[in-house]
Amino acid sequence: MAQQRDRSRQSGYRWVVFVLLATGYFLVYFHRLCPSVVALDLMRDLSAGAALLGWLGSAYFYPYALMQLPAGLLSDSWGPRRTITVFFLLAGAASIFFGLALGVGWAILARVLVGLGISMLFVPTMKVLTKWFRTDEFSRMTGILMAVGGAGALFATTPLALLSAALGWRGSFVAIGVATLALAVAIWFLVRNTPQEMGLPPAEEPDPTAAANAQKTPAIGLWQGVGMVLGAARFWPLAVWFFFSCGIFFSFGGLWGGPYLMHVYGLSKPQAGNVLSMLAWAMIIGSPILSWLSDKVLRSRKKLLVSASLLLTALCALLAFWPRALGVPAMYVWCFFMSLAASAMVVIAFTSGKELFPVEIAGTSVGLVNLFPFLGGAVMQPVLGMVLEAQGRTPAGTFAPEAYGKAFLIYFFASLAALAASLMCKETFGRRLH
């Protein structure tokens, strides 16, 4: 009877753990994409040109990318709960600092610290979920977590525009920083790394056969695994695909989409936020649909990667060669399908990255491939800013449609590179490559 009562407590309390960590992932995506809607306010109040704004937008991505491998090490040594708490406290304080920044240099530093703090959520959360949920539940919980991330991206569009209209962009980031600090405190007091830390039974009993087999299999050290992944030719096409496809998504959705919609189509911040919200809806709706297509219909990873890359190339060509021809209704459609091809598709790409290598180093391969989307965003945002600034401004202080067209040529060539990389990717469905 007591064991049944403990099992019931474990089953109920795991949802407290999940909700708190999923709320953290909501904030991860919000912090990642929030500059786009308030970009023009940042340029005005911080006296920043397009090139400097590009560096401001990219400042989040460099520390996020570089911390993906240390995230696993800290999760193992400190434990996920302590790792998330410490770094979310940093992210919350940095968001407040960003809201109070008096110059673009201080704002860039604040975004670096936000990226550093937020970088320690995803990997530790995966570790916690493996302890609180059964193996057959893990995929479903990961899908729900991704959908919550999409909701965070959605909040970074119209809701942020409305919040900034009420509080100003500074007040908005101070408020979000306070919320991030509050969540860090809640995680510290309410989340535990495993059910056993609360005196509860594990999510599932260990398999004695699997444990015996694991003892017979020679362990692969961290740096040995890193060398195996980076030394494998099959790893690099997928890494290149991530760099260029996600670079396009993060650059447009996280920074330049808002100014483009406001300058070229004359939209207000809330109106631009409405259009950009389609990026989030594509993530929320598209991720499970693409997983189903890959697993049940096409029974392929590569076919979906190539198809998405073809779609992304066509979409980027429209924006590069006809930057003001689409119209606002068409931009809703454009944003949805761009996000479907470049963001929702990462569910399939990460699965392929896991399947490229033996299970013993699957985590290392996913961690290493996860560097490249954020490096793509870090590089592409300032490059577009420099191209825009080189075209000059109109008398009204905006950038002309033709300037955006030249900047978006970078997206077109990047999409061609992603397409070429997808054609070179290995098919991994139903097999694990060695």
Secondary structure, 3 states (H helix, E strand, C coil): CHHHHHHHHHHHHHHHHHHHHHHHHHHHHHHHHCCCCCHHHHHHHCCCCHHHHHHHHHCCHHHHHHCHHHHHHHHHHCCHHHHHHHHHHHHHHHHHHHHHCCCHHHHHHHHHHHHHHHCCCHHHHHHHHHHHCCHHHHHHHHHHHHHHHHHHHHHCCHHHHHHHHHHHHHHHHHHHHHHHHHHHHHHHHHCCCCHHHHCCCCCCCCCHHHHHHHHHCCCCCHHHHHHHHHCCCCHHHHHHHHHHHHHHHHHHHHHHHHHHHHHHCCCCHHHHHHHHHHHHHHHHHHHHHHHHHHHHHCCCCHHHHHHHHHHHHHHHHHHHHCCCCCCHHHHHHHHHHHHHHHHHCHHHHHHHHHHCCCHHHHHHHHHHHCHHHHHHHHHHHHHHHHHHHHHCCCCCCCCCHHHHHHHHHHHHHHHHHHHHHHHHCCCCCCCCCC
